[in-house]
Amino acid sequence: LEALAKVLAEKRDIVSDYDTRHDAKEEDLRVIVSRAASSEQTLLSLSDNMQFQKLTQEQKSELLIELAGASALRDVRLDGLGLNAINAEALAQLVGSNRSLT
């Protein structure tokens, strides 16, 4: 049992180390959204963004509405973000504000 406990502890440490490194590599969400809203950026991928996933549905909607002002965007990827019916109006505003989105 001691050997099993040791192996499990080592695996837990490996997973914890991976999570720490992964979070550190992810660019700050506010920086991503601000840059997209204020530049000529044509592609924005928030797919599976951990910071976005942790937001409340209301906060997610606020960020989507902020992105509605990004007129240069042509491709917005929002896979795996936990969006639902609460976010429908914000998504409609994002798509409606820029007809060239794909």
N, C-alpha and C positions, 0 to 999 in steps of 0.2 A: 504493500500500500504506500509506503514511503516513496518508492521509486515512481509510482504512478503520480503521486502528488507533486513530485519534483518535475516530471515531464509536463504536467498540466500547468504548473507555475511558469515554466520556461515558455510554453506556447502562449500563455496570457501576456507575458512580457513582450513577445514578438509582435502580437496583435496590437498591443498598446503602443509600441514603438512605431508601427506602421501608421496607426491612426494619427499620432502626433506629427509625423513627417508629412502625411497626406494633407492635414489641415493647414500646415505651415506653407505648403506649396500653393494652396488655393488663394487666388487674389481676392482682396477685400471686395465684397459685393457692392458696397456704395461706390467704390472707385469704378468698377465695371459699368454700373448703371449711369453714373455721371458722365463718364467718357463717351458712352454710346449716345446719351441724350444731347451732348454738346459738340459732337464731332461729325465728320463725314464717314464714320464707320458704317459699312454696309452689312456686315455679318455680326450677329450677337448670339452666342450659344450659352444659355444658362442651364442646359440639360444636366441633371443630376448634381447641381450645385448644392453642396451641403449647407451653406449659409442660407440660401433661399429656402431650402426645405424646412429649416428650423423656424422660419417666420410664421406668424399667425396668418390666417387667410386674409385678414384685413391689411396686414403689412405687405403681403404679396400683391394685393390689388393696388396699393399705393405705388409700389415700384413699377407695376405694369402701366399704370396711368402716367407715371413719369416718363416711361419709355415711349409713350404715344407722341411725345414731342420730338423724337429722333427721326427727322424726315429723311435722312440718308439711308436708313435701314432698309434692306431688301430681303433679308433672311433672318428670322428670329427662331431659335430653337429652344423649346420649353419642355422637353421630354423629362419625365421622372421627377417632377417638381411638386406633385401632390395638389395640383390645381383642381378645383371643383366648381360647382354651380355658384358658389359665393363669389368667385372670380370672373364670372361670365361678363358682367358689365365692363369690368376693366379690360378684359380681353377684346370685347367688342370695340371699346374705345381705341385700343392699340391698333387693331386691324383697320378700323374705320378711318383712323387719322392718316393712314399711309396705304394707299391702294396698291402700291408696288410690292408689298410684302408677299413672300411666298411661304 
